[in-house]
Amino acid sequence: MNSMNVFIRADASYEIGTGHVMRCLTLANHLRNKEINVIFLSRELTGDLCQYIEEKGFNVHCLSGGNPFLEENNWEKDAIETISIIEEYQGPKYIIVDHYALDQNWEAKVRPFVKKIMVIDDLANRVHDCDLLLDQNLYEDMQTRYNGLVSQNCKIFLGPKYALLREEFIEARKTLSERSGKVKRILVFFGGSDPTNESIKVLRSLEHMDLKEITIDVVVGKSNLRKQEIENICNQHENMNYYCQIENMAELMVKADLAIGAGGSTTWERCYLGLPTITIIVAENQYLTTKAVEKAGAILNLGCHSEVSNQDIENALELVLNHPTFLRGMSRKALEIVGQSNHMDRLLYEFIEG
């Protein structure tokens, strides 16, 4: 019997960031646990994660030839490359697409070669030709965002209850204690690449406040171009710990009493573990969902990175450090947003079996 194959089309780079690939790796692990063959298709770009995907034990086809999305009819070249790889495999074939540059044109061209197409999106700015769509983010207009962008036959999964959470987070939630609101440990993490350099901005604010009694864990990804500078800053302070491309983020989140980070997909990991967060928006696609999470009372949002000063960060820290009740409330609201259980198995069942 030919094995079932699920292809994942996602890219990472300094500019794109690492979020698309990282959340797809979470799905890939769940699929592998079901003894399904997972194959990544990821373009060779500066700061890509092709090697990292291989290190995780997955077959990855690195699409070469630079970035076709800078050219006219860019999607077509990418689709043809994708199809040529799909045709190398025997057995039932499915594909998951997590890519802002791909839409119904690409999907329609690939469709004859696969049984089903699943799209992961959070922009809701283009039409899709897919069987299932996942948007794990929170929006005020969540239920109507994809009206007219997918067919009536498309199954839509919306909201943080479908957040793509690694097993370490699901396990950590089971033994989570209620947070006191007192801050003894702060976690700083701005995604895999941190292209707007928020980590150093925050570290400078923390240095200026001289919070020696608070332990500060600083996490960066391999794609962070300033990681050496960040490590050097941490090495100058006994209360700062530097981590690069770690596998135990859930452990650090459980230990932390406060996080300072971006408004990307890590939002749902922090919410799932009830971790109060000072958030800085670092990309346009984070704006609406960050505002919705702020309205729900689960974060303290400082706004867009270009408008956030060191003084703003210090003022926010002063506020939360002196108001444990405020942080306890934020933690409870964060837990409510994601809910008790994670529905990833249902999502994958609908994709493969439904």
FENZI-V99559 format. One record per residue. N is the residue number from 1. SS is DSSP state (H for helix, E for strand, - for the rest). OMEGA is omega in whole degrees, -180 to 180 (none if undefined). Layout:
BEGIN
n->{N N}
ss->{SS SS}
omega->{OMEGA OMEGA}
END
This chain:
BEGIN
n->{1 2 3 4 5 6 7 8 9 10 11 12 13 14 15 16 17 18 19 20 21 22 23 24 25 26 27 28 29 30 31 32 33 34 35 36 37 38 39 40 41 42 43 44 45 46 47 48 49 50 51 52 53 54 55 56 57 58 59 60 61 62 63 64 65 66 67 68 69 70 71 72 73 74 75 76 77 78 79 80 81 82 83 84 85 86 87 88 89 90 91 92 93 94 95 96 97 98 99 100 101 102 103 104 105 106 107 108 109 110 111 112 113 114 115 116 117 118 119 120 121 122 123 124 125 126 127 128 129 130 131 132 133 134 135 136 137 138 139 140 141 142 143 144 145 146 147 148 149 150 151 152 153 154 155 156 157 158 159 160 161 162 163 164 165 166 167 168 169 170 171 172 173 174 175 176 177 178 179 180 181 182 183 184 185 186 187 188 189 190 191 192 193 194 195 196 197 198 199 200 201 202 203 204 205 206 207 208 209 210 211 212 213 214 215 216 217 218 219 220 221 222 223 224 225 226 227 228 229 230 231 232 233 234 235 236 237 238 239 240 241 242 243 244 245 246 247 248 249 250 251 252 253 254 255 256 257 258 259 260 261 262 263 264 265 266 267 268 269 270 271 272 273 274 275 276 277 278 279 280 281 282 283 284 285 286 287 288 289 290 291 292 293 294 295 296 297 298 299 300 301 302 303 304 305 306 307 308 309 310 311 312 313 314 315 316 317 318 319 320 321 322 323 324 325 326 327 328 329 330 331 332 333 334 335 336 337 338 339 340 341 342 343 344 345 346 347 348 349 350 351 352 353 354}
ss->{- - - - E E E E E E - - E - - - E - H H H H H H H H H H H H H H H - - - E E E E E E E - - - - - - H H H H H H - - - E E E E E - - - - H H H - - - H H H H H H H H H H H H H - - - - - - E E E E E E - - - - - H H H H H H H H - - - - E E E E E - - - - - - - - - - - E E E E - - - - - - H H H - - - - - - - - - - E E E E - H H H - - - - H H H H H H H H - - - - - - - - - - E E E E E - - - - - - - - H H H H H H H H H H H H - - - - - E E E E E E - - - - - - H H H H H H H H H - - - - E E E E E - - - - H H H H H H H - - E E E E E - - - H H H H H H H - - - - E E E E E - - H H H H H H H H H H H H - - - E E E E E E H H H - - H H H H H H H H H H H H - - H H H H H H H H H H H H H H H - - - - - H H H H H H H H H - -}
omega->{179 -179 178 -179 172 178 178 179 -179 180 171 175 176 -177 -178 -171 -176 -172 -178 -179 -176 180 176 176 177 176 -178 179 178 179 180 178 176 178 175 -180 -178 -179 178 170 -174 -174 176 179 178 -178 180 -179 -178 -179 -180 178 178 180 178 174 -180 175 -180 172 -180 180 -174 176 176 -175 -178 -176 173 -176 176 -175 -176 -176 -174 178 -179 180 -180 177 -180 -179 -179 178 179 -176 178 -172 177 177 180 -175 178 177 175 -177 178 -170 -177 -177 -177 -177 -175 -180 179 -176 180 180 -179 -172 -178 -174 -179 178 -178 176 173 178 170 -176 169 178 -177 -176 -178 -178 179 171 -175 180 -178 178 177 168 -173 -174 178 177 177 180 -170 -172 -176 -173 -174 175 180 -179 175 180 179 180 -178 175 -174 178 -172 170 -175 177 175 -179 -179 -175 177 -176 -178 179 180 178 -178 -179 -175 -177 -176 176 177 -177 -175 -176 176 -174 175 -177 -179 176 178 179 -179 176 -174 -175 179 -173 -180 172 -180 -178 -179 178 -179 180 177 177 179 176 -177 -180 174 -177 -174 -177 -179 176 -177 176 -178 -177 175 174 178 -177 -180 -177 -177 -173 179 178 179 178 180 178 -179 -178 179 -175 -178 -176 180 177 -179 178 179 176 -174 179 -175 -179 -180 179 179 179 178 -180 -175 174 -179 174 170 -174 -177 -178 -178 -174 176 177 -174 174 179 180 -178 179 175 -176 178 -172 165 -172 172 -180 -176 179 -176 -177 178 -168 -173 -178 178 178 179 179 176 -180 178 177 -174 179 167 -173 179 178 -176 -175 -176 -178 -178 -180 175 179 177 180 -180 178 179 179 177 -179 -174 -180 -177 -177 -180 179 178 -180 178 178 179 180 180 180 179 179 -180 -176 -175 179 -174 -173 178 -171 -177 -180 178 179 -178 176 180 -179 -174 -172 -172 none}
END
